[in-house]
């Protein structure tokens, strides 16, 4: 019954799953779909960290290497995505090591995006990230 409910009405499935958990009716749970949902939630948290980090690094690169085109919009984007990461780390401190683990990969993607958007040669942007993880998260930091 629950597996078909999961397929037919996801929201209702969620409400019923919550109700079953609250009433300690664990044997009635649609365990397989619940496990899959929890796994997807964990993957989603990681994707969010990577997305926010890449956006921060991308805009920091534009800010550093196109000073004549700096805008408040770039500053706001950097601030917004730093704020999102800060909130994620408060809610889930265990994501911080993941942030460090993916930092270089996210920088590599940000470097490519910055080159495409600015139309500057990719060689302008260093292969190694010019910003430390601490600078990247620091709400006061903007590159010269």
Buried (B, 14 or more C-beta within 10 A) or exposed (E): EBEEBBEEEEEEBBEBBEEBEEEEEEEBBBEEBBEEBEEEEEEEBBEBBBBBBBBBBBBBBBBBBBEEEEEEEBEEBBBEBBEBBEEBBEEBEEBBEBBEEBBEEBBBBBBBBBBEEBEBEEEEBEEEBBBEEEBBBEEEBBEE
